[in-house]
Amino acid sequence: MHLEGVNLASGLPNTTSDMQEMDDWFQDLKVKSDSNAQEIFQEHMFQYSLSLMSYSNDGKTEVKTATLSNDDIPRIIHGRPNDPIEKKPFSLMLPQGRFSIIG
């Protein structure tokens, strides 16, 4: 029967509704994280422009490109230690008083 296109074995359940629910739960996290990433990238672009302005053709000066890296992930998700709660996307997602984030 398999050769005729009939599959009698059960397949994976449709998870579309589960994915939509997860999207709803994490929508704010994504928006706030994207905002933090944009801010960090703008800072990198500023540093890049400063390094271009101070660039000399001596062959010793290195100009790094402006990119986001793995080193930026903690700040994208958790913000800086002194940032307000609005700049800490992961902390916003947790019910206040039930969990604590160290660091």
N, C-alpha and C positions, 0 to 999 in steps of 0.2 A: 504494500500500500504506500510505502514511503516513496517509491519510484513514481507513483501516480500523483504525488503532491499532498498526500494526507499524512499528517504527523500526529500520532496517537499519544506521544509523550507530552506531558505538560511542560509549558515553557515558563519563563519568568513572568511575574505579575506586572501589569502596567503600573508604573510609578509616577505617571504624569501628575496626579493629584498631590502626591507626596512632594514632588519637586516644586510645585506651585506653593505649597505651604512653606517649604524651606525658603523659597524666594521671598515670601512675605515676611518671614521671621528675620531674615538677614538683609532686607532692603536698606534699613538705616545704616547698618554696618558698612555695606558697600558704598553708600553715598558719602558717609563721613571718611571712610578710608580713601576713597578717590580724591576727596578734598585735601586730605593730608598729603597724599602722594603728589598732587598738583603743586601744593605749597613747597614741598621739599624739592621738586624738580625746578621750580622757579629760583630757589636758593642756589641750586647747582648751576643753573644758567647764569645767574649773577656772578658767581665765582669764576665760571668759564669766561665770561666777558672781561672780568678783571684780569685774568691770566692772559687773555689775548692782547689787552691793552699794554701789559707790562712785558710782552714777549719780545725777546731779542734774538737776533739771528746768530747768536754765538754757538749754537749747537748744543748747549748745556741745559737750556730751559725746556722743560717738558710741559706741554699744554694737554691737560686731560679733557676728554669730551664730557659733556653734561648728560649723565644717564642715571637712572635709578639702579641700585644694586641690592644685594641681599642685606647689606649693612643698614639699609633704610627701612627694612620690614618692621623691626620693633617700633620705630617711631611712627610708621604709617598706622599700625594697629593700636599701639598703646600711648602714643604721644610722648611728650617730654615729662619728666617728673613734676614740674611746676605748672604744666598746662592746665587750663580749666577742664572740667569734665566733658564739655562739648568737643574738645579736641582729642578725646580719648575714646575712639569708637567702640573698642571692646568693653570698656568699663560701662558705657552707656547701655550695652546689650544685657549686662548682668543685672539681676534684681538686686537693688541696693540693700545692704545689710546681711545678705545670705552668703556672699562670697567675698573674699579679699584677694587683691592682687598684690603680690610682693614685688617691690622694685619700682 
